[in-house]
Amino acid sequence: MNAQVPIPALDLAAPPFGLHSVCRTLSAANATLERFAWLGDRLAAAVWTRETREAETVYAQPGHHTLSCYLDGGYRTERQKLPGIYGAPSRLCALPGDHESRWWVRGHMHFMHLYFLPEHFTQRAVRELDQEPRELTLADRTYFEDGRIAELCQRLANEDWANPEGLLRSNETAHEVLSLLLRSQGVRRPGVAFKGGLSVATRRRLRDHIDAHLSEPLTLGALADVACLSEYHLARMFRASFGQPPHAWIAAQRLERARRLLRTTDLPLARVAADCGYANASHFSHRFRDAFGAAPNAYRQAFNQALNACDAGR
């Protein structure tokens, strides 16, 4: 490494997940880390540059997914199993956590990485694709093109990560990227037979029941009645089909509804808290800050600023 910025693992006492493998691989291959940030929700982003005549880079099962977007250069960089196919600005690579790959890097490269976990697809699989999350994985794709994802990656790379409002905007952008990525690069796990989950109809019934009663107390017993199962069997089968235990899924849905209301309405915090099933505004603010690193009002302000900036740029 060119020693301009330390490897992120060195300045993070307890990172949400390890990035040692990718960072050490790149630093050993003469890459310079320009910027790095945890974006909240266990998402991380980094911007790298490389200047080299020719070097081999090997990634070996990093344990987390990586989306790479070339910002500049990369015209003579290729993956060894795909000779003759080169990078270029706005080209993307989706690299699953269990993948292994070798690359020949030649010349200048400026690129952004978005690091995330398989669990980031969990809620999206159920809500956006109506599929069990265990059925899906990230496809291993090299140099694919997607104009919208590339645009969002460029926006993410240009954001001010040292600014709290910039981090919140980056978190929103990253989540939009993940939704698009799931739809375009999510694939069914090959040759795997899944057992022990809920039927499709029961999963949908539970999902819709939780949505309809999110402002109320929800209990395992009530959900078991909806599913016509015992509490014990529901807890086990719910986790298999939703990717989370019931309490964690419900908590995530409350936070997601809160984010949506903060983005799309001017409701006072007390009303948002009530609509999302929190005891009061203070309880809601505490949970929201724990999840996203910012108070609800700060989140709403950051989102509105980003929206106004987009409108002004049109």
C-alpha positions as CSV (number, residue, x, y, z in Angstrom):
1,M,0.0,0.0,0.0
2,N,1.1,3.6,-0.6
3,A,0.6,4.3,3.1
4,Q,-1.6,7.3,2.6
5,V,-4.6,5.9,4.5
6,P,-4.5,3.0,7.0
7,I,-6.2,-0.3,6.3
8,P,-9.8,0.2,7.8
9,A,-9.4,-2.8,10.1
10,L,-6.7,-1.0,11.9
11,D,-8.8,1.9,12.9
12,L,-12.0,0.1,13.8
13,A,-12.0,-1.6,17.2
14,A,-15.1,-3.7,16.6
15,P,-16.2,-3.6,13.0
16,P,-19.7,-5.1,12.2
17,F,-17.9,-7.6,10.0
18,G,-14.3,-8.3,9.0
19,L,-12.9,-6.6,5.9
20,H,-9.3,-7.8,6.6
21,S,-9.2,-10.1,3.5
22,V,-10.1,-7.6,0.8
23,C,-8.2,-4.7,2.4
24,R,-5.0,-6.7,2.8
25,T,-5.3,-8.1,-0.7
26,L,-5.6,-4.7,-2.2
27,S,-2.9,-3.1,0.0
28,A,-0.5,-5.9,-1.0
29,A,-1.2,-5.1,-4.6
30,N,-0.2,-1.5,-4.4
31,A,-3.7,-0.1,-4.0
32,T,-4.2,3.1,-2.1
33,L,-7.3,3.5,0.1
34,E,-8.6,7.0,-0.5
35,R,-11.7,6.9,1.7
36,F,-13.5,4.4,3.9
37,A,-16.7,4.6,6.0
38,W,-19.2,2.5,7.8
39,L,-22.6,3.7,6.5
40,G,-24.8,2.2,9.2
41,D,-26.8,-1.1,9.0
42,R,-23.5,-3.0,8.7
43,L,-22.8,-1.5,5.3
44,A,-19.4,-0.2,4.4
45,A,-18.0,1.7,1.4
46,A,-14.4,2.4,0.2
47,V,-12.8,4.3,-2.7
48,W,-9.5,2.9,-4.0
49,T,-6.9,3.8,-6.6
50,R,-4.2,1.7,-8.2
51,E,-1.3,2.6,-10.4
52,T,0.7,-0.4,-11.7
53,R,2.2,-1.8,-14.9
54,E,1.0,-5.3,-14.2
55,A,0.1,-7.2,-11.1
56,E,-1.9,-10.2,-10.1
57,T,-4.6,-9.8,-7.4
58,V,-6.3,-12.8,-5.8
59,Y,-9.5,-12.8,-3.7
60,A,-10.2,-15.9,-1.7
61,Q,-13.6,-16.2,0.1
62,P,-13.6,-12.8,1.8
63,G,-16.8,-13.8,3.8
64,H,-18.8,-10.7,2.7
65,H,-20.3,-9.6,-0.6
66,T,-18.6,-6.9,-2.6
67,L,-20.0,-4.7,-5.3
68,S,-17.3,-3.0,-7.3
69,C,-17.9,0.0,-9.6
70,Y,-15.1,1.5,-11.8
71,L,-15.0,5.2,-11.5
72,D,-12.1,5.8,-13.9
73,G,-9.6,3.7,-15.8
74,G,-9.4,-0.1,-15.6
75,Y,-9.2,-0.5,-19.4
76,R,-6.6,-3.2,-19.3
77,T,-7.8,-5.0,-16.1
78,E,-9.2,-8.5,-16.7
79,R,-10.3,-11.5,-14.7
80,Q,-8.2,-14.6,-15.5
81,K,-11.1,-16.8,-16.2
82,L,-12.5,-14.2,-18.6
83,P,-9.5,-13.2,-20.7
84,G,-10.0,-10.4,-23.2
85,I,-12.9,-8.8,-21.3
86,Y,-11.7,-5.6,-19.7
87,G,-13.0,-3.0,-17.2
88,A,-14.0,0.5,-17.9
89,P,-15.7,3.4,-16.1
90,S,-19.2,2.5,-14.9
91,R,-18.6,-1.2,-15.3
92,L,-19.6,-3.3,-12.3
93,C,-18.6,-6.5,-10.6
94,A,-20.7,-8.5,-8.1
95,L,-18.5,-10.7,-6.0
96,P,-20.2,-13.1,-3.5
97,G,-18.6,-13.7,-0.1
98,D,-17.6,-17.3,-1.0
99,H,-16.1,-16.5,-4.4
100,E,-12.5,-16.9,-5.4
101,S,-11.0,-15.0,-8.3
102,R,-7.7,-13.9,-9.9
103,W,-7.2,-10.6,-11.7
104,W,-4.6,-9.1,-13.9
105,V,-4.4,-5.4,-13.2
106,R,-2.5,-3.1,-15.6
107,G,-2.4,0.7,-15.6
108,H,-4.6,3.2,-13.7
109,M,-7.7,2.2,-11.8
110,H,-10.1,4.3,-9.7
111,F,-12.9,2.3,-8.2
112,M,-15.5,2.1,-5.4
113,H,-16.4,-0.9,-3.3
114,L,-19.7,-1.4,-1.4
115,Y,-19.4,-4.2,1.2
116,F,-22.4,-6.0,2.6
117,L,-23.6,-9.3,4.0
118,P,-26.0,-12.0,2.8
119,E,-28.4,-10.9,5.5
120,H,-28.9,-7.6,3.6
121,F,-30.9,-9.5,1.0
122,T,-33.1,-11.1,3.7
123,Q,-36.0,-8.6,4.1
124,R,-35.8,-7.6,0.4
125,A,-36.2,-11.2,-0.7
126,V,-39.4,-11.6,1.3
127,R,-40.9,-8.1,0.7
128,E,-39.7,-7.3,-2.8
129,L,-39.5,-10.7,-4.5
130,D,-41.9,-12.7,-2.4
131,Q,-39.3,-15.4,-2.0
132,E,-37.5,-17.0,1.0
133,P,-34.1,-15.4,1.5
134,R,-32.4,-18.8,1.9
135,E,-33.4,-19.5,-1.7
136,L,-31.3,-16.6,-3.1
137,T,-27.7,-15.7,-3.3
138,L,-25.6,-13.0,-5.1
139,A,-24.5,-14.0,-8.6
140,D,-20.8,-13.9,-9.4
141,R,-20.7,-11.4,-12.3
142,T,-17.8,-9.6,-13.9
143,Y,-18.1,-6.3,-15.8
144,F,-21.8,-6.1,-16.2
145,E,-23.5,-2.8,-17.0
146,D,-26.4,-1.2,-15.2
147,G,-26.8,2.5,-15.7
148,R,-28.9,3.1,-12.6
149,I,-26.6,1.1,-10.2
150,A,-23.5,2.8,-11.7
151,E,-25.1,6.2,-11.2
152,L,-25.9,5.5,-7.6
153,C,-22.3,4.2,-7.0
154,Q,-20.9,7.4,-8.4
155,R,-23.2,9.4,-6.1
156,L,-22.1,7.3,-3.2
157,A,-18.4,7.8,-4.1
158,N,-18.9,11.6,-4.3
159,E,-20.8,11.9,-1.0
160,D,-19.2,13.5,2.1
161,W,-18.8,10.5,4.5
162,A,-17.3,12.7,7.2
163,N,-20.6,14.6,7.5
164,P,-23.5,12.9,9.5
165,E,-26.0,14.1,6.9
166,G,-23.8,12.7,4.1
167,L,-23.6,9.3,5.9
168,L,-27.4,9.2,6.1
169,R,-27.7,10.0,2.4
170,S,-25.1,7.4,1.7
171,N,-27.0,4.8,3.7
172,E,-30.2,5.5,1.7
173,T,-28.2,5.3,-1.6
174,A,-26.6,2.0,-0.5
175,H,-30.0,0.5,0.3
176,E,-31.3,1.5,-3.1
177,V,-28.3,-0.2,-4.7
178,L,-28.9,-3.4,-2.8
179,S,-32.6,-3.5,-3.9
180,L,-31.6,-3.1,-7.6
181,L,-28.8,-5.6,-7.2
182,L,-31.1,-8.2,-5.7
183,R,-33.4,-7.9,-8.6
184,S,-30.8,-7.9,-11.3
185,Q,-28.0,-10.1,-9.8
186,G,-29.8,-12.3,-7.2
187,V,-30.1,-15.9,-8.3
188,R,-31.5,-19.1,-6.8
189,R,-29.0,-21.3,-5.1
190,P,-28.3,-24.2,-7.5
191,G,-29.1,-27.8,-6.5
192,V,-30.2,-27.1,-2.9
193,A,-33.4,-28.5,-1.5
194,F,-34.9,-26.6,1.4
195,K,-36.9,-28.2,4.2
196,G,-38.7,-27.0,7.3
197,G,-40.0,-23.7,6.2
198,L,-43.5,-22.2,5.9
199,S,-45.8,-22.7,2.9
200,V,-45.9,-19.7,0.6
201,A,-49.5,-19.0,1.5
202,T,-48.7,-19.0,5.3
203,R,-45.6,-16.8,4.8
204,R,-47.6,-14.3,2.9
205,R,-50.4,-14.4,5.5
206,L,-48.0,-13.8,8.3
207,R,-46.2,-11.0,6.4
208,D,-49.5,-9.2,5.7
209,H,-50.8,-9.7,9.3
210,I,-47.6,-8.1,10.7
211,D,-47.9,-5.2,8.3
212,A,-51.5,-4.6,9.2
213,H,-50.9,-4.8,13.0
214,L,-47.5,-3.2,13.2
215,S,-48.8,-0.3,15.4
216,E,-50.1,-2.8,17.9
217,P,-48.3,-5.2,20.3
218,L,-47.5,-8.5,18.4
219,T,-47.0,-11.7,20.2
220,L,-45.7,-15.1,19.2
221,G,-49.0,-16.6,20.3
222,A,-51.0,-14.4,18.0
223,L,-48.7,-15.1,15.1
224,A,-49.0,-18.9,15.8
225,D,-52.8,-18.6,15.6
226,V,-52.5,-16.9,12.2
227,A,-50.2,-19.6,11.0
228,C,-52.3,-22.4,12.7
229,L,-49.1,-23.7,14.3
230,S,-47.8,-24.1,17.8
231,E,-45.5,-21.3,19.1
232,Y,-42.6,-23.7,19.0
233,H,-43.0,-24.8,15.4
234,L,-43.8,-21.3,14.3
235,A,-40.6,-19.8,15.8
236,R,-38.5,-22.5,14.1
237,M,-40.2,-22.3,10.7
238,F,-40.5,-18.5,10.7
239,R,-36.8,-18.2,11.0
240,A,-36.3,-20.6,8.1
241,S,-38.6,-18.7,5.8
242,F,-38.0,-15.1,6.8
243,G,-34.3,-15.4,7.6
244,Q,-34.9,-13.9,11.1
245,P,-36.7,-14.9,14.3
246,P,-40.2,-13.2,14.6
247,H,-39.1,-10.5,17.1
248,A,-36.2,-9.4,14.9
249,W,-38.3,-9.4,11.8
250,I,-41.0,-7.3,13.5
251,A,-38.4,-4.9,14.8
252,A,-36.9,-4.5,11.4
253,Q,-40.4,-3.8,9.9
254,R,-41.0,-1.1,12.5
255,L,-37.8,0.6,11.6
256,E,-38.4,0.4,7.9
257,R,-41.9,1.8,8.2
258,A,-40.5,4.6,10.4
259,R,-37.9,5.4,7.7
260,R,-40.6,5.5,5.1
261,L,-42.8,7.8,7.1
262,L,-39.9,10.1,7.8
263,R,-39.1,10.3,4.1
264,T,-42.6,10.7,2.8
265,T,-44.6,12.6,5.5
266,D,-44.4,15.5,7.9
267,L,-46.0,13.6,10.7
268,P,-44.7,14.5,14.2
269,L,-42.4,12.0,15.8
270,A,-45.1,11.0,18.3
271,R,-47.4,10.0,15.5
272,V,-44.6,8.1,13.6
273,A,-43.8,6.3,16.9
274,A,-47.4,5.3,17.4
275,D,-47.9,4.1,13.8
276,C,-44.8,2.0,14.1
277,G,-45.7,0.3,17.4
278,Y,-43.3,2.2,19.7
279,A,-44.4,3.0,23.3
280,N,-43.6,6.7,22.8
281,A,-41.5,9.2,20.9
282,S,-38.5,8.8,23.2
283,H,-38.5,5.0,22.8
284,F,-38.8,5.4,19.1
285,S,-35.9,7.9,18.9
286,H,-33.7,5.6,21.0
287,R,-34.4,2.6,18.8
288,F,-33.9,4.6,15.6
289,R,-30.6,6.1,16.7
290,D,-29.3,2.7,17.7
291,A,-30.2,1.3,14.3
292,F,-29.1,4.2,12.0
293,G,-26.7,6.3,14.1
294,A,-28.9,9.4,13.9
295,A,-32.0,10.8,15.5
296,P,-35.2,10.7,13.5
297,N,-35.3,14.4,12.9
298,A,-31.7,14.4,11.7
299,Y,-32.6,11.6,9.3
300,R,-35.6,13.5,8.0
301,Q,-33.6,16.7,7.5
302,A,-30.8,14.8,5.6
303,F,-33.3,13.2,3.3
304,N,-35.1,16.4,2.6
305,Q,-31.8,18.2,1.9
306,A,-30.9,15.4,-0.6
307,L,-34.3,15.7,-2.2
308,N,-34.0,19.5,-2.6
309,A,-30.6,19.2,-4.0
310,C,-31.8,16.7,-6.7
311,D,-34.7,19.1,-7.5
312,A,-32.4,22.0,-7.8
313,G,-30.1,20.1,-10.2
314,R,-32.9,19.3,-12.6
